[in-house]
Amino acid sequence: MKPISTWAAAKAFRMILVAATLTAVSACGGKPAVGNAGGKMEVVSELPEPVVRDASGQLMPFRLGADDLLSIKVFGSEDASVDRVRIDKSGRLSAPVAGVVNANGLSIEELEDQLEARLRANYFRNPQVSVNLIEVESAKLTLDGQVTKPGRYPVTPDMTLIEAVASAEGTTENARQREVVIFRTVNGQKYAALYDLSAIRRGNYADPAVFADDRIVIGDSAARRLFRDFIQIIPLLTTPIIVAFQN
C-alpha cells in the first residue's frame, strides 16, 4: 500500500471535520447553537436582506434621501434639465422650471411623476422626465479592518461585497481575504456572515448583495473570533457561514 503523506493526511482530517460540521448542521435542522464571547450563535441558511416588501411580497423600490445626487433629463427641453442636483438636508431639491420638490422618501419613479406634474402645470405638453441616481449619500455602509481606506461609503442599488471593498480602494497587501465578515441587523435580529473574497472571485459562490447600515470587517481579530471554530476548515467550504445571535 502506498504511504500517505503528512499533507494528504492533514487534508483528509480537515475533510472529515467539514463533513462532521455539515452533518451536525443537517442533524439540527440547519440551526446548531455555538458559543462565542458575546453569547450564543445559531447557524442559519441565509443572510436576510434588510429590504421592505409590499403586501404581495414584491421588493419595495429604493427611497431617496438627503444629500443624494441626481440628474434630471426632460426630453426635448434643455432648460428644464439639469446634469447634477443634490437633495438638501431637509429632503428637498430645486429643479429648473419644475421648482422645489420634496423628494425625501420618494422612489425614482415617484419623483419623475411629481416633476412631470409640475411641468404640466407650467404648460409643458406631455413632459417625459428621466431621473438618474449619481451618488447615494443617504444610504451608507461601513468598511473596517484590512482595507486601504476604512470608513463609511455610499451604497448604490444592487451593490455587492466585492464592489463595496473596491469603494475602499481594495484590501491591504496582507489582508486575510478568507476572513470577511458582514454584520447586519434585520427586524431587530443581528446576523454575522463569514465570506472568502478569493472564493467569490473564483466563482465558488455568489458575490452577496450589501445594503445600507451593513458593517463589513476584513481580517479583524475580534470579528474572526466569532468564527474561530470554523476558520480552520474554511478553505474547504464552498458556501459562506452565516449565524444569528441569540438574545
Buried (B, 14 or more C-beta within 10 A) or exposed (E): EEEEEEEEEEBEEBEEBBEEBEEEBEEEEEEBEBEBEEEEBBBBEEBBBBEEEEEEEEEEBBBBBBBBBBBBBBEEBEEBBBEEBBBBEEBEBEBBBBEEBEBBEBBBEBBBEBBBBBBEEEEBEEBEBEBEBEEBBBBBBBBBBBBBEBEEBBBBEEBBBBBBBBBBEBBBEEBBBBBBBBBBBBEEEBBBBBBBBEBBEEEEBEBBBBBBBBBBBBBBEEBBEBBEBBBEBBEEBEBBBBBBBEE
